[in-house]
């Protein structure tokens, strides 16, 4: 896994999105969290195709913090199985990646 990751997480509403985003940034688990405007999600859940309006969190952090990030999201998220998907950052601006290094806390 790469050193830097982008994590996607969908949330049911703006309040939950802001609560999770603020928690992750304030606790230095993520350097930045973008909250999208409403998105339409279509997914299969418990034998039924569901359609919902959700918000998407785009979370920038380091792979070493993924387990902590996952645990924190699960503790704050109302879904039984929240989407928590990490993708490695293949390339990035050195200045931006340095900023992530300076912002998150690996302790």
Biopython code that builds the backbone (N, CA, C, O; Angstrom):
import numpy as np
from Bio.PDB.StructureBuilder import StructureBuilder

atoms = [
    (1, "UNK", "N", (0.846, -1.181, 0.000)),
    (1, "UNK", "CA", (0.000, 0.000, 0.000)),
    (1, "UNK", "C", (0.886, 1.237, 0.000)),
    (1, "UNK", "O", (1.936, 1.260, 0.642)),
    (2, "UNK", "N", (0.454, 2.273, -0.729)),
    (2, "UNK", "CA", (1.214, 3.511, -0.796)),
    (2, "UNK", "C", (1.217, 4.239, 0.528)),
    (2, "UNK", "O", (0.432, 3.935, 1.426)),
    (3, "UNK", "N", (2.103, 5.196, 0.634)),
    (3, "UNK", "CA", (2.226, 5.953, 1.883)),
    (3, "UNK", "C", (1.031, 6.871, 2.112)),
    (3, "UNK", "O", (0.603, 7.071, 3.248)),
    (4, "UNK", "N", (0.489, 7.436, 1.013)),
    (4, "UNK", "CA", (-0.645, 8.355, 1.099)),
    (4, "UNK", "C", (-1.866, 7.682, 0.497)),
    (4, "UNK", "O", (-1.759, 6.920, -0.464)),
    (5, "UNK", "N", (-3.038, 7.974, 1.077)),
    (5, "UNK", "CA", (-4.273, 7.390, 0.570)),
    (5, "UNK", "C", (-5.378, 8.436, 0.514)),
    (5, "UNK", "O", (-5.348, 9.447, 1.216)),
    (6, "UNK", "N", (-6.346, 8.161, -0.340)),
    (6, "UNK", "CA", (-7.601, 8.898, -0.382)),
    (6, "UNK", "C", (-8.676, 7.887, -0.004)),
    (6, "UNK", "O", (-8.759, 6.810, -0.594)),
    (7, "UNK", "N", (-9.491, 8.235, 0.971)),
    (7, "UNK", "CA", (-10.528, 7.333, 1.462)),
    (7, "UNK", "C", (-11.893, 7.924, 1.117)),
    (7, "UNK", "O", (-12.148, 9.110, 1.327)),
    (8, "UNK", "N", (-12.759, 7.071, 0.584)),
    (8, "UNK", "CA", (-14.127, 7.475, 0.268)),
    (8, "UNK", "C", (-15.069, 6.921, 1.324)),
    (8, "UNK", "O", (-14.934, 5.776, 1.756)),
    (9, "UNK", "N", (-16.022, 7.746, 1.732)),
    (9, "UNK", "CA", (-17.017, 7.332, 2.719)),
    (9, "UNK", "C", (-18.312, 8.080, 2.426)),
    (9, "UNK", "O", (-18.326, 9.310, 2.386)),
    (10, "UNK", "N", (-19.404, 7.335, 2.220)),
    (10, "UNK", "CA", (-20.696, 7.980, 2.014)),
    (10, "UNK", "C", (-21.417, 8.121, 3.349)),
    (10, "UNK", "O", (-21.268, 7.292, 4.246)),
    (11, "UNK", "N", (-22.202, 9.194, 3.457)),
    (11, "UNK", "CA", (-22.946, 9.493, 4.679)),
    (11, "UNK", "C", (-24.391, 9.835, 4.330)),
    (11, "UNK", "O", (-24.670, 10.310, 3.229)),
    (12, "UNK", "N", (-25.316, 9.593, 5.273)),
    (12, "UNK", "CA", (-26.730, 9.797, 4.967)),
    (12, "UNK", "C", (-27.171, 11.254, 4.889)),
    (12, "UNK", "O", (-28.161, 11.569, 4.228)),
    (13, "UNK", "N", (-26.442, 12.144, 5.559)),
    (13, "UNK", "CA", (-26.847, 13.554, 5.543)),
    (13, "UNK", "C", (-25.652, 14.450, 5.851)),
    (13, "UNK", "O", (-24.564, 13.981, 6.187)),
    (14, "UNK", "N", (-25.887, 15.748, 5.727)),
    (14, "UNK", "CA", (-24.806, 16.712, 5.920)),
    (14, "UNK", "C", (-24.326, 16.744, 7.367)),
    (14, "UNK", "O", (-23.130, 16.907, 7.610)),
    (15, "UNK", "N", (-25.225, 16.593, 8.325)),
    (15, "UNK", "CA", (-24.814, 16.627, 9.734)),
    (15, "UNK", "C", (-23.818, 15.520, 10.065)),
    (15, "UNK", "O", (-22.794, 15.769, 10.701)),
    (16, "UNK", "N", (-24.122, 14.302, 9.632)),
    (16, "UNK", "CA", (-23.204, 13.178, 9.871)),
    (16, "UNK", "C", (-21.887, 13.426, 9.144)),
    (16, "UNK", "O", (-20.816, 13.174, 9.695)),
    (17, "UNK", "N", (-21.963, 13.918, 7.912)),
    (17, "UNK", "CA", (-20.755, 14.202, 7.123)),
    (17, "UNK", "C", (-19.852, 15.193, 7.841)),
    (17, "UNK", "O", (-18.647, 14.974, 7.960)),
    (18, "UNK", "N", (-20.439, 16.281, 8.316)),
    (18, "UNK", "CA", (-19.651, 17.308, 9.004)),
    (18, "UNK", "C", (-19.091, 16.800, 10.332)),
    (18, "UNK", "O", (-17.961, 17.122, 10.699)),
    (19, "UNK", "N", (-19.885, 16.006, 11.047)),
    (19, "UNK", "CA", (-19.419, 15.450, 12.329)),
    (19, "UNK", "C", (-18.189, 14.568, 12.119)),
    (19, "UNK", "O", (-17.202, 14.695, 12.843)),
    (20, "UNK", "N", (-18.248, 13.678, 11.131)),
    (20, "UNK", "CA", (-17.122, 12.783, 10.850)),
    (20, "UNK", "C", (-15.926, 13.576, 10.341)),
    (20, "UNK", "O", (-14.805, 13.373, 10.806)),
    (21, "UNK", "N", (-16.157, 14.480, 9.386)),
    (21, "UNK", "CA", (-15.058, 15.277, 8.818)),
    (21, "UNK", "C", (-14.353, 16.087, 9.899)),
    (21, "UNK", "O", (-13.125, 16.075, 9.983)),
    (22, "UNK", "N", (-15.117, 16.783, 10.717)),
    (22, "UNK", "CA", (-14.520, 17.593, 11.785)),
    (22, "UNK", "C", (-13.731, 16.736, 12.755)),
    (22, "UNK", "O", (-12.631, 17.113, 13.160)),
    (23, "UNK", "N", (-14.270, 15.600, 13.131)),
    (23, "UNK", "CA", (-13.591, 14.700, 14.069)),
    (23, "UNK", "C", (-12.245, 14.224, 13.500)),
    (23, "UNK", "O", (-11.228, 14.240, 14.194)),
    (24, "UNK", "N", (-12.255, 13.807, 12.244)),
    (24, "UNK", "CA", (-11.025, 13.288, 11.635)),
    (24, "UNK", "C", (-9.947, 14.354, 11.530)),
    (24, "UNK", "O", (-8.774, 14.080, 11.784)),
    (25, "UNK", "N", (-10.338, 15.572, 11.157)),
    (25, "UNK", "CA", (-9.355, 16.654, 10.999)),
    (25, "UNK", "C", (-8.899, 17.170, 12.365)),
    (25, "UNK", "O", (-7.704, 17.360, 12.588)),
    (26, "UNK", "N", (-9.837, 17.396, 13.271)),
    (26, "UNK", "CA", (-9.477, 17.911, 14.598)),
    (26, "UNK", "C", (-8.561, 16.957, 15.353)),
    (26, "UNK", "O", (-7.721, 17.394, 16.141)),
    (27, "UNK", "N", (-8.716, 15.664, 15.118)),
    (27, "UNK", "CA", (-7.875, 14.671, 15.793)),
    (27, "UNK", "C", (-6.658, 14.262, 14.974)),
    (27, "UNK", "O", (-5.964, 13.304, 15.313)),
    (28, "UNK", "N", (-6.406, 14.990, 13.903)),
    (28, "UNK", "CA", (-5.227, 14.810, 13.047)),
    (28, "UNK", "C", (-5.114, 13.408, 12.468)),
    (28, "UNK", "O", (-4.016, 12.898, 12.249)),
    (29, "UNK", "N", (-6.281, 12.787, 12.221)),
    (29, "UNK", "CA", (-6.325, 11.498, 11.554)),
    (29, "UNK", "C", (-6.339, 11.701, 10.046)),
    (29, "UNK", "O", (-5.884, 10.845, 9.288)),
    (30, "UNK", "N", (-6.865, 12.842, 9.623)),
    (30, "UNK", "CA", (-6.886, 13.230, 8.208)),
    (30, "UNK", "C", (-6.402, 14.665, 8.086)),
    (30, "UNK", "O", (-6.650, 15.492, 8.964)),
    (31, "UNK", "N", (-5.718, 14.952, 7.000)),
    (31, "UNK", "CA", (-5.262, 16.314, 6.757)),
    (31, "UNK", "C", (-6.393, 17.171, 6.201)),
    (31, "UNK", "O", (-6.468, 18.369, 6.473)),
    (32, "UNK", "N", (-7.270, 16.548, 5.422)),
    (32, "UNK", "CA", (-8.338, 17.270, 4.754)),
    (32, "UNK", "C", (-9.473, 16.306, 4.452)),
    (32, "UNK", "O", (-9.241, 15.146, 4.112)),
    (33, "UNK", "N", (-10.706, 16.794, 4.577)),
    (33, "UNK", "CA", (-11.876, 16.025, 4.173)),
    (33, "UNK", "C", (-12.765, 16.935, 3.340)),
    (33, "UNK", "O", (-13.218, 17.977, 3.813)),
    (34, "UNK", "N", (-13.011, 16.538, 2.107)),
    (34, "UNK", "CA", (-13.966, 17.253, 1.262)),
    (34, "UNK", "C", (-15.327, 16.601, 1.445)),
    (34, "UNK", "O", (-15.432, 15.377, 1.529)),
    (35, "UNK", "N", (-16.363, 17.418, 1.505)),
    (35, "UNK", "CA", (-17.728, 16.932, 1.579)),
    (35, "UNK", "C", (-18.435, 17.371, 0.304)),
    (35, "UNK", "O", (-18.579, 18.566, 0.043)),
    (36, "UNK", "N", (-18.875, 16.397, -0.486)),
    (36, "UNK", "CA", (-19.560, 16.740, -1.728)),
    (36, "UNK", "C", (-20.981, 17.201, -1.434)),
    (36, "UNK", "O", (-21.513, 16.980, -0.345)),
    (37, "UNK", "N", (-21.582, 17.845, -2.426)),
    (37, "UNK", "CA", (-23.013, 18.101, -2.325)),
    (37, "UNK", "C", (-23.727, 16.770, -2.543)),
    (37, "UNK", "O", (-23.075, 15.752, -2.774)),
    (38, "UNK", "N", (-25.019, 16.765, -2.475)),
    (38, "UNK", "CA", (-25.777, 15.519, -2.546)),
    (38, "UNK", "C", (-25.429, 14.694, -3.785)),
    (38, "UNK", "O", (-25.259, 15.225, -4.883)),
    (39, "UNK", "N", (-25.331, 13.396, -3.578)),
    (39, "UNK", "CA", (-25.141, 12.449, -4.679)),
    (39, "UNK", "C", (-26.258, 11.422, -4.605)),
    (39, "UNK", "O", (-26.819, 11.180, -3.537)),
    (40, "UNK", "N", (-26.574, 10.829, -5.730)),
    (40, "UNK", "CA", (-27.566, 9.759, -5.766)),
    (40, "UNK", "C", (-26.829, 8.432, -5.761)),
    (40, "UNK", "O", (-25.957, 8.195, -6.596)),
    (41, "UNK", "N", (-27.181, 7.565, -4.815)),
    (41, "UNK", "CA", (-26.546, 6.254, -4.707)),
    (41, "UNK", "C", (-27.565, 5.163, -5.008)),
    (41, "UNK", "O", (-28.701, 5.207, -4.536)),
    (42, "UNK", "N", (-27.143, 4.191, -5.795)),
    (42, "UNK", "CA", (-27.936, 3.005, -6.089)),
    (42, "UNK", "C", (-27.090, 1.821, -5.649)),
    (42, "UNK", "O", (-25.959, 1.663, -6.110)),
    (43, "UNK", "N", (-27.622, 0.988, -4.765)),
    (43, "UNK", "CA", (-26.827, -0.109, -4.212)),
    (43, "UNK", "C", (-27.730, -1.276, -3.817)),
    (43, "UNK", "O", (-28.935, -1.112, -3.629)),
    (44, "UNK", "N", (-27.136, -2.425, -3.698)),
    (44, "UNK", "CA", (-27.840, -3.643, -3.310)),
    (44, "UNK", "C", (-27.653, -3.852, -1.818)),
    (44, "UNK", "O", (-26.516, -3.933, -1.354)),
    (45, "UNK", "N", (-28.746, -3.944, -1.043)),
    (45, "UNK", "CA", (-28.653, -4.121, 0.399)),
    (45, "UNK", "C", (-29.771, -5.044, 0.861)),
    (45, "UNK", "O", (-30.951, -4.773, 0.639)),
    (46, "UNK", "N", (-29.388, -6.118, 1.496)),
    (46, "UNK", "CA", (-30.304, -7.091, 2.073)),
    (46, "UNK", "C", (-31.356, -7.566, 1.068)),
    (46, "UNK", "O", (-32.549, -7.639, 1.366)),
    (47, "UNK", "N", (-30.863, -7.887, -0.140)),
    (47, "UNK", "CA", (-31.709, -8.469, -1.163)),
    (47, "UNK", "C", (-32.532, -7.499, -1.978)),
    (47, "UNK", "O", (-33.346, -7.915, -2.803)),
    (48, "UNK", "N", (-32.332, -6.208, -1.759)),
    (48, "UNK", "CA", (-33.136, -5.199, -2.450)),
    (48, "UNK", "C", (-32.220, -4.131, -3.052)),
    (48, "UNK", "O", (-31.209, -3.759, -2.456)),
    (49, "UNK", "N", (-32.588, -3.644, -4.240)),
    (49, "UNK", "CA", (-31.886, -2.500, -4.821)),
    (49, "UNK", "C", (-32.427, -1.247, -4.134)),
    (49, "UNK", "O", (-33.623, -0.963, -4.191)),
    (50, "UNK", "N", (-31.542, -0.511, -3.494)),
    (50, "UNK", "CA", (-31.907, 0.705, -2.772)),
    (50, "UNK", "C", (-31.446, 1.934, -3.547)),
    (50, "UNK", "O", (-30.478, 1.880, -4.307)),
    (51, "UNK", "N", (-32.145, 3.026, -3.345)),
    (51, "UNK", "CA", (-31.771, 4.315, -3.932)),
    (51, "UNK", "C", (-31.858, 5.362, -2.827)),
    (51, "UNK", "O", (-32.898, 5.514, -2.187)),
    (52, "UNK", "N", (-30.757, 6.083, -2.608)),
    (52, "UNK", "CA", (-30.725, 7.095, -1.555)),
    (52, "UNK", "C", (-29.940, 8.312, -2.023)),
    (52, "UNK", "O", (-29.136, 8.245, -2.953)),
    (53, "UNK", "N", (-30.197, 9.408, -1.355)),
    (53, "UNK", "CA", (-29.381, 10.602, -1.510)),
    (53, "UNK", "C", (-28.373, 10.583, -0.371)),
    (53, "UNK", "O", (-28.743, 10.429, 0.793)),
    (54, "UNK", "N", (-27.107, 10.738, -0.708)),
    (54, "UNK", "CA", (-26.042, 10.703, 0.297)),
    (54, "UNK", "C", (-25.059, 11.840, 0.034)),
    (54, "UNK", "O", (-25.161, 12.557, -0.962)),
    (55, "UNK", "N", (-24.121, 11.983, 0.937)),
    (55, "UNK", "CA", (-22.991, 12.890, 0.788)),
    (55, "UNK", "C", (-21.737, 12.029, 0.759)),
    (55, "UNK", "O", (-21.674, 10.997, 1.426)),
    (56, "UNK", "N", (-20.753, 12.444, -0.001)),
    (56, "UNK", "CA", (-19.505, 11.691, -0.120)),
    (56, "UNK", "C", (-18.379, 12.449, 0.558)),
    (56, "UNK", "O", (-18.151, 13.626, 0.279)),
    (57, "UNK", "N", (-17.674, 11.761, 1.456)),
    (57, "UNK", "CA", (-16.460, 12.314, 2.060)),
    (57, "UNK", "C", (-15.276, 11.834, 1.242)),
    (57, "UNK", "O", (-15.173, 10.652, 0.913)),
    (58, "UNK", "N", (-14.385, 12.759, 0.918)),
    (58, "UNK", "CA", (-13.128, 12.450, 0.238)),
    (58, "UNK", "C", (-12.037, 12.835, 1.225)),
    (58, "UNK", "O", (-11.771, 14.014, 1.456)),
    (59, "UNK", "N", (-11.412, 11.816, 1.803)),
    (59, "UNK", "CA", (-10.525, 11.985, 2.950)),
    (59, "UNK", "C", (-9.074, 11.770, 2.526)),
    (59, "UNK", "O", (-8.748, 10.749, 1.922)),
    (60, "UNK", "N", (-8.206, 12.727, 2.842)),
    (60, "UNK", "CA", (-6.780, 12.606, 2.524)),
    (60, "UNK", "C", (-5.988, 12.345, 3.797)),
    (60, "UNK", "O", (-6.074, 13.092, 4.772)),
    (61, "UNK", "N", (-5.203, 11.248, 3.760)),
    (61, "UNK", "CA", (-4.434, 10.867, 4.942)),
    (61, "UNK", "C", (-3.278, 9.959, 4.530)),
    (61, "UNK", "O", (-2.906, 9.895, 3.358)),
    (62, "UNK", "N", (-2.725, 9.267, 5.503)),
    (62, "UNK", "CA", (-1.621, 8.334, 5.248)),
    (62, "UNK", "C", (-2.093, 6.912, 5.533)),
    (62, "UNK", "O", (-2.946, 6.684, 6.390)),
    (63, "UNK", "N", (-1.526, 5.972, 4.803)),
    (63, "UNK", "CA", (-1.965, 4.575, 4.931)),
    (63, "UNK", "C", (-1.765, 4.041, 6.356)),
    (63, "UNK", "O", (-2.534, 3.190, 6.802)),
    (64, "UNK", "N", (-0.760, 4.519, 7.064)),
    (64, "UNK", "CA", (-0.521, 4.063, 8.439)),
    (64, "UNK", "C", (-1.670, 4.427, 9.376)),
    (64, "UNK", "O", (-1.802, 3.843, 10.452)),
    (65, "UNK", "N", (-2.497, 5.385, 8.975)),
    (65, "UNK", "CA", (-3.609, 5.817, 9.815)),
    (65, "UNK", "C", (-4.935, 5.173, 9.421)),
    (65, "UNK", "O", (-5.969, 5.477, 10.016)),
    (66, "UNK", "N", (-4.918, 4.285, 8.423)),
    (66, "UNK", "CA", (-6.182, 3.735, 7.928)),
    (66, "UNK", "C", (-6.971, 3.006, 9.019)),
    (66, "UNK", "O", (-8.171, 3.240, 9.160)),
    (67, "UNK", "N", (-6.339, 2.147, 9.777)),
    (67, "UNK", "CA", (-7.059, 1.375, 10.796)),
    (67, "UNK", "C", (-7.715, 2.300, 11.822)),
    (67, "UNK", "O", (-8.865, 2.094, 12.209)),
    (68, "UNK", "N", (-6.978, 3.313, 12.253)),
    (68, "UNK", "CA", (-7.526, 4.276, 13.218)),
    (68, "UNK", "C", (-8.684, 5.044, 12.577)),
    (68, "UNK", "O", (-9.726, 5.232, 13.204)),
    (69, "UNK", "N", (-8.503, 5.484, 11.338)),
    (69, "UNK", "CA", (-9.542, 6.203, 10.619)),
    (69, "UNK", "C", (-10.799, 5.338, 10.487)),
    (69, "UNK", "O", (-11.909, 5.809, 10.733)),
    (70, "UNK", "N", (-10.621, 4.088, 10.102)),
    (70, "UNK", "CA", (-11.754, 3.171, 9.952)),
    (70, "UNK", "C", (-12.510, 3.012, 11.265)),
    (70, "UNK", "O", (-13.739, 3.077, 11.284)),
    (71, "UNK", "N", (-11.791, 2.805, 12.355)),
    (71, "UNK", "CA", (-12.428, 2.646, 13.664)),
    (71, "UNK", "C", (-13.191, 3.894, 14.083)),
    (71, "UNK", "O", (-14.287, 3.796, 14.636)),
    (72, "UNK", "N", (-12.620, 5.065, 13.823)),
    (72, "UNK", "CA", (-13.276, 6.323, 14.195)),
    (72, "UNK", "C", (-14.540, 6.537, 13.368)),
    (72, "UNK", "O", (-15.573, 6.941, 13.903)),
    (73, "UNK", "N", (-14.458, 6.269, 12.068)),
    (73, "UNK", "CA", (-15.654, 6.417, 11.227)),
    (73, "UNK", "C", (-16.742, 5.471, 11.714)),
    (73, "UNK", "O", (-17.892, 5.882, 11.867)),
    (74, "UNK", "N", (-16.398, 4.216, 11.959)),
    (74, "UNK", "CA", (-17.404, 3.243, 12.414)),
    (74, "UNK", "C", (-18.047, 3.670, 13.735)),
    (74, "UNK", "O", (-19.234, 3.428, 13.951)),
    (75, "UNK", "N", (-17.277, 4.300, 14.612)),
    (75, "UNK", "CA", (-17.834, 4.712, 15.904)),
    (75, "UNK", "C", (-18.799, 5.887, 15.771)),
    (75, "UNK", "O", (-19.649, 6.083, 16.639)),
    (76, "UNK", "N", (-18.684, 6.670, 14.702)),
    (76, "UNK", "CA", (-19.511, 7.865, 14.516)),
    (76, "UNK", "C", (-20.614, 7.684, 13.463)),
    (76, "UNK", "O", (-21.544, 8.488, 13.399)),
    (77, "UNK", "N", (-20.517, 6.661, 12.659)),
    (77, "UNK", "CA", (-21.387, 6.490, 11.491)),
    (77, "UNK", "C", (-22.650, 5.702, 11.852)),
    (77, "UNK", "O", (-22.570, 4.712, 12.579)),
    (78, "UNK", "N", (-23.817, 6.132, 11.351)),
    (78, "UNK", "CA", (-25.053, 5.419, 11.671)),
    (78, "UNK", "C", (-25.294, 4.147, 10.850)),
    (78, "UNK", "O", (-26.136, 3.331, 11.225)),
    (79, "UNK", "N", (-24.567, 3.962, 9.733)),
    (79, "UNK", "CA", (-24.800, 2.776, 8.901)),
    (79, "UNK", "C", (-24.230, 1.526, 9.571)),
    (79, "UNK", "O", (-23.216, 1.591, 10.265)),
    (80, "UNK", "N", (-24.892, 0.391, 9.357)),
    (80, "UNK", "CA", (-24.393, -0.891, 9.831)),
    (80, "UNK", "C", (-23.067, -1.224, 9.164)),
    (80, "UNK", "O", (-22.139, -1.708, 9.811)),
    (81, "UNK", "N", (-22.986, -0.957, 7.851)),
    (81, "UNK", "CA", (-21.768, -1.213, 7.078)),
    (81, "UNK", "C", (-21.444, 0.050, 6.273)),
    (81, "UNK", "O", (-21.833, 0.155, 5.110)),
    (82, "UNK", "N", (-20.738, 1.004, 6.878)),
    (82, "UNK", "CA", (-20.402, 2.213, 6.125)),
    (82, "UNK", "C", (-19.363, 1.932, 5.041)),
    (82, "UNK", "O", (-18.496, 1.071, 5.193)),
    (83, "UNK", "N", (-19.473, 2.674, 3.953)),
    (83, "UNK", "CA", (-18.460, 2.589, 2.897)),
    (83, "UNK", "C", (-17.182, 3.246, 3.422)),
    (83, "UNK", "O", (-17.183, 4.419, 3.795)),
    (84, "UNK", "N", (-16.105, 2.481, 3.446)),
    (84, "UNK", "CA", (-14.784, 3.007, 3.823)),
    (84, "UNK", "C", (-13.805, 2.330, 2.877)),
    (84, "UNK", "O", (-13.368, 1.204, 3.116)),
    (85, "UNK", "N", (-13.469, 3.029, 1.805)),
    (85, "UNK", "CA", (-12.638, 2.459, 0.747)),
    (85, "UNK", "C", (-11.423, 3.356, 0.540)),
    (85, "UNK", "O", (-11.561, 4.551, 0.280)),
    (86, "UNK", "N", (-10.234, 2.773, 0.655)),
    (86, "UNK", "CA", (-9.000, 3.539, 0.482)),
    (86, "UNK", "C", (-8.375, 3.251, -0.870)),
    (86, "UNK", "O", (-8.344, 2.111, -1.331)),
    (87, "UNK", "N", (-7.883, 4.298, -1.488)),
    (87, "UNK", "CA", (-7.160, 4.185, -2.752)),
    (87, "UNK", "C", (-5.782, 4.818, -2.580)),
    (87, "UNK", "O", (-5.665, 5.900, -2.004)),
    (88, "UNK", "N", (-4.748, 4.155, -3.071)),
    (88, "UNK", "CA", (-3.412, 4.726, -2.925)),
    (88, "UNK", "C", (-3.230, 5.952, -3.811)),
    (88, "UNK", "O", (-3.782, 6.029, -4.908)),
    (89, "UNK", "N", (-2.456, 6.895, -3.324)),
    (89, "UNK", "CA", (-2.058, 8.048, -4.124)),
    (89, "UNK", "C", (-0.797, 7.639, -4.864)),
    (89, "UNK", "O", (0.240, 7.392, -4.248)),
    (90, "UNK", "N", (-0.883, 7.567, -6.173)),
    (90, "UNK", "CA", (0.259, 7.144, -6.982)),
    (90, "UNK", "C", (1.264, 8.287, -7.131)),
    (90, "UNK", "O", (2.468, 8.084, -6.979)),
    (91, "UNK", "N", (0.774, 9.461, -7.423)),
    (91, "UNK", "CA", (1.600, 10.653, -7.556)),
    (91, "UNK", "C", (0.863, 11.827, -6.930)),
    (91, "UNK", "O", (-0.366, 11.831, -6.857)),
    (92, "UNK", "N", (1.611, 12.813, -6.485)),
    (92, "UNK", "CA", (1.003, 14.016, -5.924)),
    (92, "UNK", "C", (2.024, 15.126, -5.836)),
    (92, "UNK", "O", (3.230, 14.881, -5.849)),
    (93, "UNK", "N", (1.540, 16.330, -5.748)),
    (93, "UNK", "CA", (2.410, 17.486, -5.571)),
    (93, "UNK", "C", (3.237, 17.287, -4.306)),
    (93, "UNK", "O", (2.692, 16.990, -3.243)),
    (94, "UNK", "N", (4.536, 17.448, -4.421)),
    (94, "UNK", "CA", (5.422, 17.280, -3.258)),
    (94, "UNK", "C", (5.004, 18.214, -2.130)),
    (94, "UNK", "O", (5.011, 17.824, -0.962)),
    (95, "UNK", "N", (4.639, 19.449, -2.478)),
    (95, "UNK", "CA", (4.212, 20.404, -1.451)),
    (95, "UNK", "C", (2.955, 19.914, -0.735)),
    (95, "UNK", "O", (2.854, 20.036, 0.485)),
    (96, "UNK", "N", (1.999, 19.361, -1.480)),
    (96, "UNK", "CA", (0.757, 18.875, -0.874)),
    (96, "UNK", "C", (1.024, 17.661, 0.014)),
    (96, "UNK", "O", (0.501, 17.566, 1.125)),
    (97, "UNK", "N", (1.838, 16.740, -0.485)),
    (97, "UNK", "CA", (2.156, 15.547, 0.304)),
    (97, "UNK", "C", (2.938, 15.914, 1.564)),
    (97, "UNK", "O", (2.732, 15.313, 2.619)),
    (98, "UNK", "N", (3.822, 16.887, 1.461)),
    (98, "UNK", "CA", (4.544, 17.371, 2.646)),
    (98, "UNK", "C", (3.567, 17.969, 3.659)),
    (98, "UNK", "O", (3.727, 17.786, 4.866)),
    (99, "UNK", "N", (2.561, 18.680, 3.164)),
    (99, "UNK", "CA", (1.553, 19.271, 4.034)),
    (99, "UNK", "C", (0.788, 18.174, 4.777)),
    (99, "UNK", "O", (0.502, 18.317, 5.966)),
    (100, "UNK", "N", (0.458, 17.091, 4.092)),
    (100, "UNK", "CA", (-0.187, 15.959, 4.770)),
    (100, "UNK", "C", (0.721, 15.439, 5.872)),
    (100, "UNK", "O", (0.268, 15.190, 6.989)),
    (101, "UNK", "N", (2.018, 15.270, 5.558)),
    (101, "UNK", "CA", (2.981, 14.802, 6.558)),
    (101, "UNK", "C", (2.981, 15.695, 7.796)),
    (101, "UNK", "O", (3.023, 15.202, 8.923)),
    (102, "UNK", "N", (2.933, 17.003, 7.581)),
    (102, "UNK", "CA", (3.002, 17.966, 8.676)),
    (102, "UNK", "C", (1.697, 18.050, 9.457)),
    (102, "UNK", "O", (1.692, 18.495, 10.605)),
    (103, "UNK", "N", (0.597, 17.629, 8.851)),
    (103, "UNK", "CA", (-0.718, 17.834, 9.439)),
    (103, "UNK", "C", (-1.215, 16.658, 10.268)),
    (103, "UNK", "O", (-1.760, 16.852, 11.354)),
    (104, "UNK", "N", (-1.030, 15.424, 9.760)),
    (104, "UNK", "CA", (-1.560, 14.266, 10.479)),
    (104, "UNK", "C", (-0.602, 13.843, 11.595)),
    (104, "UNK", "O", (0.588, 14.156, 11.577)),
    (105, "UNK", "N", (-1.165, 13.125, 12.560)),
    (105, "UNK", "CA", (-0.390, 12.682, 13.709)),
    (105, "UNK", "C", (-0.290, 11.160, 13.681)),
    (105, "UNK", "O", (-1.297, 10.464, 13.815)),
    (106, "UNK", "N", (0.921, 10.648, 13.508)),
    (106, "UNK", "CA", (1.121, 9.187, 13.427)),
    (106, "UNK", "C", (1.347, 8.549, 14.798)),
    (106, "UNK", "O", (1.528, 7.334, 14.884)),
    (107, "UNK", "N", (1.341, 9.342, 15.867)),
    (107, "UNK", "CA", (1.554, 8.783, 17.222)),
    (107, "UNK", "C", (0.341, 8.049, 17.715)),
    (107, "UNK", "O", (0.348, 7.521, 18.827)),
]
sb = StructureBuilder()
sb.init_structure("model")
sb.init_model(0)
sb.init_chain("A")
sb.init_seg("    ")
for serial, (resi, resn, name, xyz) in enumerate(atoms, 1):
    if name == "N":
        sb.init_residue(resn, " ", resi, " ")
    sb.init_atom(name, np.array(xyz, "f"), 0.0, 1.0, " ", f" {name:<3s}", serial, name[0])
structure = sb.get_structure()
